[in-house]
Amino acid sequence: MYFLSNENHNNRFNTKNTEEIIAEYEKIGLFNHLSDLEMKEGRQAIHQKEIDNYFDALLCFPKQVIFFGWELIDSKNPYENLLRNRN
């Protein structure tokens, strides 16, 4: 899997940088839709798993990444319909 990111030797995933990464996500509003409990669970998960890249970090938090198969999408606006019907 290929996921674009701006990783470098100064911001690699380690215990020291994990909180900075979470803070950056919060700063840009990426977690605005999460409850306090979901944030707590995400923080616990990110510290308990091996995180090698930004995608791995996002997977620790609920409702951040949606996986779907294009062959199942029959629509002019697949992203819009997917988000509207995600429950």
N, C-alpha and C positions, 0 to 999 in steps of 0.2 A: 504494500500500500504506500502511496506517495502522498504526503501532506506538506504543503508549503509552510514554512515558518522562518522566523528570524533568529534561530539559535546560533550561538557562538560560544567560545570558551568561557566567557564571563557570565552567561546566563543558562548554562547547562542545568539539567535537572539533578539537584542534590538537596539535601536537607536544608542547607542554608538558603537556597534560592526558591524553595517551594512557596513560602509565604509571600515573597515578592511577586511571583507569578500569579498567585491568587489575587493579590492586591491589584495587579495590573488588569486582570479580568474584571474585577469589581469596578475599577476606575472607568473602564469603557462601557459599563452597564451590562456586561454579558450575563450576569447572574441576577439582574433585577427581578426576574420572574420567580426566583426561588424563595421559599420560606426560610426562616431562621433554622428550622430543623433540617431542611434539605442542605443548607449551607454547612451545618455542623457535620452531617453525614458525609458530605463531599470532602470536607477538610480531613476527616478521619480516614476516608478511603485513600486520599492522595498521599497520606503519610504511611499507609500500610501496604501500598502496592509499589511495584517497580515502575517508575515513570521514566521513559526514555525520550519522550517528545511531547509537544503541546497537545497533540491528539490524545495521547494517553491521559494527560491531565484532565482534559475535557470529559473523557469517559468516566471519570470519578464522580462527576456531578450529574444529578438527574436532569432529564429534559434538556440536554445540551446537544446531543447528537442523534440524528434519526437515520436509520438504515432502511433502505427500501430498494426493491428491484424494479428497474425501468420497464421490464416486460409486463408488470402488473398495472402500470399507469396508462390509462386511456383518457386523456384529457388535454385540453388546450393549455391549462394552467396547473401542471402537476404539483408544483411546490405549494401553491395556494390551497389546492384541494387537500393535499396531504396534511398541512397544518390545521386546516379547519376541521378535519375528520380524525385527528390524532387520538382522541379519547376512545 
